[in-house]
Amino acid sequence: MLALVDAVLREAGLSRTAVRSLGTFDARAAEPGIAGAAALLGVPVRGFAAEELAAVSVPHPSARPLAATGTASVAEAAALLAAGTEPGTDAGAVPGVVVAPGTGEPAAPPARARAVLLVPKRKTRRATCALAASVPVRSHEDAPGARLLPRTHGYIAGEPGSPPTIPTPHTTAAMDMHTHTDAHDLRHHGDAEVRDEKLIDLAVNVRTDTPPDWLRRRIADSLTGLAAYPDGRVARAAVAERHDLPADRVLLTAGAAEAFVLLARALPARRPVVVHPQFTEPEAALRDAGHVVGRVLLREEDGFRLDPAAVPEDADLVVIGNPTNPTSVLHPAASIAALARPGRTLVVDEAFMDAVPGERESLAGRTDVPGLVVLRSLTKTWGLAGLRIGYVLAAPGTIADLERAQPLWPVSTPALVAAEACMSRAALAEAEHAAHRIGVERAHLLAGLAEFDEVRTVAGAEGPFVLVRIDGADAVRERLRSLGFAARRGDTFPGLDRNWLRLAVRDRATTNRFLQALDQALLMGG
């Protein structure tokens, strides 16, 4: 029993110190497993009569406990009862565990509260456990209601009991085209949200627990060669082989950001257009190079999907992200390829494509699309933001133009070694596994967000982040900071305003803790 309680607490990101009580069917309150677990935890056992349990609506009913006790789930009903009646506490677990907010210290009881099921029932062969909480209720809400986590919570995609994955259809309407007249801070990036503060980071899209140990060792070993000038031939050949291209179609850069600067300075664009909302550095680089930049703004009501016809015919340089930062939309490769024209440079930022299983919809490696330039970054999946490494795939003439605009030795020896290492078959297999894992964790995050009436997510997310709309998201973001979480503000992206936040996909325990913090942040807003 204690092992099961521990597992449920871990799933919610809590520890044993948070436990306040165990709740169960009163006829079982004295059973050795429950009584022994409560004794080791130092908390009381709270027994509830069958009629009390039967009166509680549970999200995951089962016929066997209903026949035996009169309630369709003893664990979930007992959890909700324990959480809803425990005085002076903030949360409860099951067979009924209750904790105080934050550090586990006692708190004054809220004037009104409701029971919240944090983790639905989890089973072993001999026991069932669930986790519930007591939270304040807004003045317009009824109490004691129960905000319940969805059935997908705690399940892994593709495993028994997992919900099916259903593709979301999207339609696209006409979009607006205009030059920039607003005051979006194009130089604001996610790292500014966490710099100098100890916050749990949902603002930066670099994968956690990276670089992996094997990559760290490869980079460390390269330090013995720092006396020599960098030689990028081996890394360049490795990238070319990975994409089945000749080496003269590859240019290594100090991250994708350098590539945007090279494109802005080296290519003769008369009417550049950037498809927004997307990463703002391309437009910033173009403007810094003296270009007047047009914008195509994708619309929320269209799911931020691309309509190729919305891009003006006379645009001679078009920039689009795929999957797009910050919307997490993955555009069909055919739709993006339809933007190609004779005399037009089509720049596709695929910095997050390796986070998409199978890299479907990628244009990397294509040589049949005129004017195509594909940018890739190794900083996100491999945790190399501090090393700065990326590359450009384009026609040999375009690569030569960009290379002439580069300074000598633009990519360091450690970064070149990292690029070569990340092109290996083993590394690509690891990245593919990480992409599948990100998809599972993203589904868990989206399922949790769907429980909030105040939150609207952009459908069909395919990247390692999701975009959400909350009225007054700027204030919610500040309250989240006070609760220890950093989220990426959305109002610096053209096409978005202060009501948007971008959230990085994290592991399940971190997501569960964030969802609890979001609930508190929304409640704090009244």
GIWOZI-V129432 format. One record per residue. N is the residue number from 1. RES is the residue in one letter. PSI is psi in whole degrees, -180 to 180 (NA if undefined). D_FIRST is the distance of its C-alpha to the first C-alpha in whole Angstrom. Layout:
BEGIN
N;RES;PSI;D_FIRST, N;RES;PSI;D_FIRST
END
This chain:
BEGIN
1;M;-43;0, 2;L;-39;4, 3;A;-39;5, 4;L;-42;5, 5;V;-44;6, 6;D;-42;9, 7;A;-41;10, 8;V;-40;11, 9;L;-41;12, 10;R;-41;14, 11;E;-32;16, 12;A;-1;17, 13;G;26;18, 14;L;166;17, 15;S;174;15, 16;R;-29;13, 17;T;-18;17, 18;A;-14;17, 19;V;135;14, 20;R;-30;16, 21;S;161;14, 22;L;134;11, 23;G;144;13, 24;T;-180;12, 25;F;130;15, 26;D;-30;17, 27;A;-14;17, 28;R;1;13, 29;A;-28;13, 30;A;3;13, 31;E;142;11, 32;P;-39;10, 33;G;-44;6, 34;I;-47;7, 35;A;-40;10, 36;G;-41;9, 37;A;-43;6, 38;A;-39;9, 39;A;-43;12, 40;L;-32;11, 41;L;-17;11, 42;G;36;14, 43;V;159;14, 44;P;160;15, 45;V;132;13, 46;R;114;15, 47;G;137;16, 48;F;139;18, 49;A;158;21, 50;A;-39;21, 51;E;-33;24, 52;E;-46;23, 53;L;-40;20, 54;A;-23;23, 55;A;-9;25, 56;V;126;23, 57;S;130;24, 58;V;148;21, 59;P;-21;22, 60;H;75;20, 61;P;152;21, 62;S;146;20, 63;A;-37;22, 64;R;-52;20, 65;P;-29;18, 66;L;-43;21, 67;A;-34;23, 68;A;-36;20, 69;T;-14;20, 70;G;-5;22, 71;T;146;20, 72;A;-9;20, 73;S;103;17, 74;V;-45;15, 75;A;-49;12, 76;E;-40;15, 77;A;-44;17, 78;A;-38;15, 79;A;-48;15, 80;L;-39;19, 81;L;-45;19, 82;A;-43;17, 83;A;-35;19, 84;G;-14;22, 85;T;-5;23, 86;E;122;21, 87;P;143;25, 88;G;30;26, 89;T;171;23, 90;D;-24;23, 91;A;161;20, 92;G;151;16, 93;A;168;13, 94;V;162;10, 95;P;18;9, 96;G;87;12, 97;V;135;13, 98;V;135;16, 99;V;160;18, 100;A;160;22, 101;P;148;24, 102;G;-98;25, 103;T;-3;24, 104;G;4;22, 105;E;148;25, 106;P;147;25, 107;A;156;28, 108;A;139;30, 109;P;138;29, 110;P;156;31, 111;A;-41;33, 112;R;144;32, 113;A;164;28, 114;R;156;26, 115;A;138;23, 116;V;124;22, 117;L;109;19, 118;L;-43;19, 119;V;121;16, 120;P;179;16, 121;K;137;13, 122;R;139;11, 123;K;144;10, 124;T;-174;9, 125;R;-24;11, 126;R;-5;8, 127;A;160;7, 128;T;141;8, 129;C;147;8, 130;A;168;12, 131;L;131;14, 132;A;167;17, 133;A;161;20, 134;S;122;23, 135;V;156;26, 136;P;156;30, 137;V;138;32, 138;R;159;35, 139;S;-26;38, 140;H;1;39, 141;E;155;35, 142;D;144;34, 143;A;152;31, 144;P;103;28, 145;G;179;28, 146;A;119;25, 147;R;117;26, 148;L;139;23, 149;L;149;22, 150;P;166;24, 151;R;-27;23, 152;T;-16;24, 153;H;125;21, 154;G;0;19, 155;Y;155;21, 156;I;133;23, 157;A;135;27, 158;G;-13;28, 159;E;162;24, 160;P;135;23, 161;G;-4;23, 162;S;148;25, 163;P;154;27, 164;P;153;31, 165;T;122;33, 166;I;119;36, 167;P;145;39, 168;T;120;41, 169;P;152;44, 170;H;148;47, 171;T;158;50, 172;T;131;52, 173;A;-178;55, 174;A;154;58, 175;M;166;57, 176;D;142;59, 177;M;123;61, 178;H;165;63, 179;T;162;63, 180;H;131;61, 181;T;2;62, 182;D;-177;59, 183;A;37;57, 184;H;138;54, 185;D;91;53, 186;L;-15;53, 187;R;3;52, 188;H;128;49, 189;H;166;46, 190;G;-29;42, 191;D;-23;42, 192;A;-22;44, 193;E;-23;41, 194;V;-8;39, 195;R;132;42, 196;D;7;42, 197;E;146;39, 198;K;87;35, 199;L;152;34, 200;I;123;31, 201;D;108;34, 202;L;14;34, 203;A;-26;37, 204;V;138;38, 205;N;14;38, 206;V;135;38, 207;R;138;34, 208;T;163;32, 209;D;39;31, 210;T;158;35, 211;P;155;37, 212;P;162;35, 213;D;-41;36, 214;W;-34;39, 215;L;-38;41, 216;R;-43;41, 217;R;-41;42, 218;R;-43;45, 219;I;-44;46, 220;A;-41;46, 221;D;-28;48, 222;S;-17;50, 223;L;-19;51, 224;T;-14;54, 225;G;18;56, 226;L;-16;56, 227;A;-21;60, 228;A;152;61, 229;Y;147;61, 230;P;141;59, 231;D;109;59, 232;G;8;58, 233;R;-42;59, 234;V;-45;56, 235;A;-40;54, 236;R;-42;56, 237;A;-36;56, 238;A;-42;53, 239;V;-43;52, 240;A;-44;55, 241;E;-39;54, 242;R;-35;50, 243;H;8;52, 244;D;49;55, 245;L;158;57, 246;P;154;60, 247;A;-26;60, 248;D;0;63, 249;R;12;60, 250;V;136;58, 251;L;124;58, 252;L;138;55, 253;T;164;55, 254;A;70;53, 255;G;166;50, 256;A;-26;51, 257;A;-40;52, 258;E;-37;55, 259;A;-40;56, 260;F;-39;56, 261;V;-43;59, 262;L;-44;61, 263;L;-43;61, 264;A;-33;62, 265;R;-30;65, 266;A;-25;66, 267;L;136;66, 268;P;82;69, 269;A;130;67, 270;R;-37;70, 271;R;82;67, 272;P;144;63, 273;V;135;61, 274;V;131;57, 275;V;118;55, 276;H;163;52, 277;P;139;50, 278;Q;178;49, 279;F;130;49, 280;T;-12;52, 281;E;-37;53, 282;P;-45;55, 283;E;-40;57, 284;A;-43;57, 285;A;-40;59, 286;L;-43;61, 287;R;-40;62, 288;D;-28;63, 289;A;5;65, 290;G;8;67, 291;H;147;66, 292;V;119;66, 293;V;128;63, 294;G;156;62, 295;R;137;59, 296;V;118;57, 297;L;115;55, 298;L;148;52, 299;R;146;51, 300;E;-42;48, 301;E;-17;49, 302;D;9;49, 303;G;20;46, 304;F;34;48, 305;R;150;49, 306;L;134;52, 307;D;107;55, 308;P;-30;58, 309;A;-17;61, 310;A;-17;60, 311;V;125;61, 312;P;143;65, 313;E;-30;67, 314;D;2;69, 315;A;125;65, 316;D;-1;66, 317;L;121;63, 318;V;133;60, 319;V;130;56, 320;I;146;53, 321;G;146;49, 322;N;115;47, 323;P;149;44, 324;T;133;45, 325;N;119;44, 326;P;4;43, 327;T;-21;43, 328;S;17;41, 329;V;134;43, 330;L;109;44, 331;H;145;48, 332;P;139;49, 333;A;-36;51, 334;A;-37;54, 335;S;-40;54, 336;I;-43;54, 337;A;-28;57, 338;A;-14;59, 339;L;-16;60, 340;A;141;62, 341;R;152;65, 342;P;131;68, 343;G;1;69, 344;R;138;65, 345;T;124;63, 346;L;109;59, 347;V;120;57, 348;V;116;53, 349;D;105;50, 350;E;39;48, 351;A;-27;46, 352;F;11;42, 353;M;-31;43, 354;D;-3;41, 355;A;2;38, 356;V;120;39, 357;P;129;38, 358;G;-3;41, 359;E;37;43, 360;R;149;44, 361;E;10;47, 362;S;146;48, 363;L;0;52, 364;A;134;52, 365;G;-11;54, 366;R;134;56, 367;T;4;60, 368;D;1;61, 369;V;113;61, 370;P;136;64, 371;G;12;63, 372;L;132;59, 373;V;120;58, 374;V;131;54, 375;L;136;52, 376;R;151;49, 377;S;142;47, 378;L;4;44, 379;T;-27;43, 380;K;-56;40, 381;T;-34;38, 382;W;1;39, 383;G;47;39, 384;L;29;43, 385;A;-33;44, 386;G;-12;45, 387;L;-29;47, 388;R;91;49, 389;I;131;49, 390;G;-173;50, 391;Y;163;53, 392;V;139;55, 393;L;122;56, 394;A;177;60, 395;A;150;63, 396;P;-39;65, 397;G;-42;67, 398;T;-42;65, 399;I;-43;63, 400;A;-40;66, 401;D;-43;67, 402;L;-40;63, 403;E;-36;64, 404;R;-26;67, 405;A;-10;65, 406;Q;149;63, 407;P;168;64, 408;L;142;64, 409;W;59;61, 410;P;-22;58, 411;V;129;55, 412;S;162;54, 413;T;-47;54, 414;P;-37;50, 415;A;-38;50, 416;L;-42;52, 417;V;-42;50, 418;A;-42;47, 419;A;-46;48, 420;E;-44;49, 421;A;-39;46, 422;C;-6;44, 423;M;-5;46, 424;S;159;45, 425;R;-40;44, 426;A;-41;40, 427;A;-42;40, 428;L;-37;41, 429;A;-38;38, 430;E;-40;36, 431;A;-38;37, 432;E;-42;37, 433;H;-43;33, 434;A;-38;33, 435;A;-42;35, 436;H;-40;32, 437;R;-39;29, 438;I;-40;31, 439;G;-40;32, 440;V;-47;28, 441;E;-32;27, 442;R;-41;30, 443;A;-38;29, 444;H;-44;26, 445;L;-46;28, 446;L;-37;30, 447;A;-41;28, 448;G;-42;27, 449;L;-31;30, 450;A;-17;31, 451;E;-10;29, 452;F;119;32, 453;D;-26;35, 454;E;-12;37, 455;V;131;36, 456;R;124;38, 457;T;151;37, 458;V;125;40, 459;A;154;39, 460;G;29;39, 461;A;137;38, 462;E;-8;38, 463;G;-179;38, 464;P;33;36, 465;F;162;36, 466;V;153;36, 467;L;130;39, 468;V;149;38, 469;R;128;40, 470;I;128;40, 471;D;125;42, 472;G;35;43, 473;A;-28;41, 474;D;-40;43, 475;A;-38;42, 476;V;-41;38, 477;R;-41;38, 478;E;-37;39, 479;R;-35;36, 480;L;-38;34, 481;R;-39;36, 482;S;-21;35, 483;L;3;31, 484;G;12;32, 485;F;136;32, 486;A;126;35, 487;A;154;37, 488;R;123;40, 489;R;148;43, 490;G;-15;44, 491;D;-3;48, 492;T;-7;49, 493;F;122;49, 494;P;134;52, 495;G;-12;52, 496;L;167;49, 497;D;-164;49, 498;R;-7;46, 499;N;13;44, 500;W;146;42, 501;L;145;40, 502;R;133;39, 503;L;125;35, 504;A;147;34, 505;V;128;31, 506;R;-179;28, 507;D;166;25, 508;R;-44;22, 509;A;-43;21, 510;T;-42;24, 511;T;-44;25, 512;N;-43;22, 513;R;-40;23, 514;F;-43;27, 515;L;-37;26, 516;Q;-42;25, 517;A;-39;28, 518;L;-42;30, 519;D;-45;29, 520;Q;-42;30, 521;A;-39;33, 522;L;-39;34, 523;L;-37;33, 524;M;-24;35, 525;G;-11;38, 526;G;NA;38
END
